[in-house]
Amino acid sequence: MPNNKKLPEDGDKSASSRTANDLKADVLRMARANKILGALPEKDLEQLAPKLQPIEFKVEEIFHQPLDPIRDVFFPASGIVSLVTLLEDGASVEVAVIGSEGVVGISSVMGAKFGTVEALSQSDGQALKIRATDLREHFDQSPALREPLLQYAHNLLIQVSQNAACNRAQFMSRMLGVRRAGVSVAANTLRQAGLIGYSRGSITMLDRKGLEAATCECYRAIESYSV
């Protein structure tokens, strides 16, 4: 699981106070980097902030697994997380990708108790973690939070549906690597084309227009439906 940033258990009160202030600053900074949290009115974000915990994650860390209880939800501030369906023969299929525009574990606010896919990081990054029960409470009480979460759930469904078409055509399996080792191959291909920078799981976009031109029709379909 990703690493949590924790307050020190020992030390004087002034040191703890400084650390608490630093932690709050980290929370607000990372919240503004996430599209959903960053769009919240200040009042709503202040109410939610005490329940948010900054974490750091490395490539190939697992957030959720199929049939495991969804105890925590994650709002990425940076990095990439794949949602992967695992098959009985050991193969896997990537069904969606989540970055700072979204949230990992959105199904929990819809009432889901258990995961149905593996949520796996494809790069290093940072996120804000919140207990699923706490998020559901704020979801019920705050229209300012509820509306973007529902909109994101809609957008994620579009992405999953469109990716199903890609996977059927075997485009995703070739280019995005439904097996984990394939991710590096695809990333290196894009790097050699001058479209991205890629080093130790960290990806930097260098040529957005070039990347868009290299995508299949699914990217444009997802963009057109995501409002």
Beta strands, then each sheet from edge to edge (+ up, - down):
strand 1: 3-4
strand 2: 53-57
strand 3: 62-64
strand 4: 72-76
strand 5: 81-86
strand 6: 92-98
strand 7: 118-121
strand 8: 125-131
strand 9: 196-199
strand 10: 202-205
sheet 1: 1+ 2- 8+ 4-
sheet 2: 3+ 7- 5+ 6-
sheet 3: 9+ 10-
end
